[in-house]
């Protein structure tokens, strides 16, 4: 019963992430992908520590997994932030003519 509930939750979360990516236009798709990578990057160190704990020696595996997860997380967060900025530039360029008259 609990395994079925966990599988259902994973399926729901995966469906939500994929549907958010599938229905966005091209300019906003980079922003959505960037946010997804930032979220996965934040969750990467604890998941790496768990993976190292279950696949390696008790203490050393946990430390190596946490280190690998941290390095992976930093890369994902950096790439996600760059994707967000890259997706926001065309939107800012399109919105600038409408916003600038209100600033002056």
N, C-alpha and C positions, 0 to 999 in steps of 0.2 A: 504494500500500500504506500509506504513512504517512498520507495524507489519510483513508483509510478507518479507520485506527486512531484518529485524532484525532476523527473524527465519532462513532465508537463510544464513545469516552471522554466526549464531550459528551452523548451520548444517555444514557449510564449515570448521569452526575452529575445531569442534569435529571430522570431517572426517580427517582433516589434522593431528591432534594429534593421532588418532587411527591408521592411515596409517603409521605414523612414527614409532609407537610401533610395528606394525604388520610385517614390512618388515626387521627389524633389527635382526642380529644374537644374540645368547644368551649372549655373552660377552658384546655386545654393548647395549643390551636391558636394562640393569641396568643403564647405563649412560643416555639413553633416558628417562627412567622413572624418574630418579633423576632430570633431567632438567625440566621435566613436573611438578614435585612436587615443585621445587624451584619457578617456574613461578606462580603456583597456590598459593604458600605460600606468595609471594609478593603481589598478588592481594587479599588475604584473609582479611586484615584489612578494606579496604574500602567497600568490599562486606558485611562484618559483620556489619559495621556501617549502611549501607543501609538497611540490613535486620532488624536490631534493630529499626531503625527509623520507618519502615513500620509495624512492628509487636508489638511494645511496646509504652509506653508513649513517648511524643515528645523528651524531653531532656534525661531522664534516659535511655530510650530504645536505643538511639544513643550511649551513653557512654558505656552501657553494651555490645552492639553489637560490638563496636570498640574494647573493651577489649577482648571479646571472639574471635574476628577475629585475634587480635594480638597474643593471646596464640595459636590459631590454626595455624597461619602463622609461628610462631617460630618452632612449632613441625614439620610442613611440610618442612620447609627449612632445619632443622636439619636432618630429615630423607632423604631428597633429596640429601644433600651433602654426607651423608654416603653411599647412593646408588651409587653416582657418583664415590666416592673413591673405593668402592667395585667392580665396573665395570671396573675401570681403572687399577686395580692391575693385572688382567690376561693379559690385553693388554700390559702393561709395561713389564711383565715377558716374553711375547712372542717377544717383540721388543728389549729387552736388548741385546741379542747377536749380533744384527745387528748395534746397536748404539754405543756400547762400543768401537769397534775398531777405530771409528772416534774421540773419545775423547782423546785418548793417542797417 
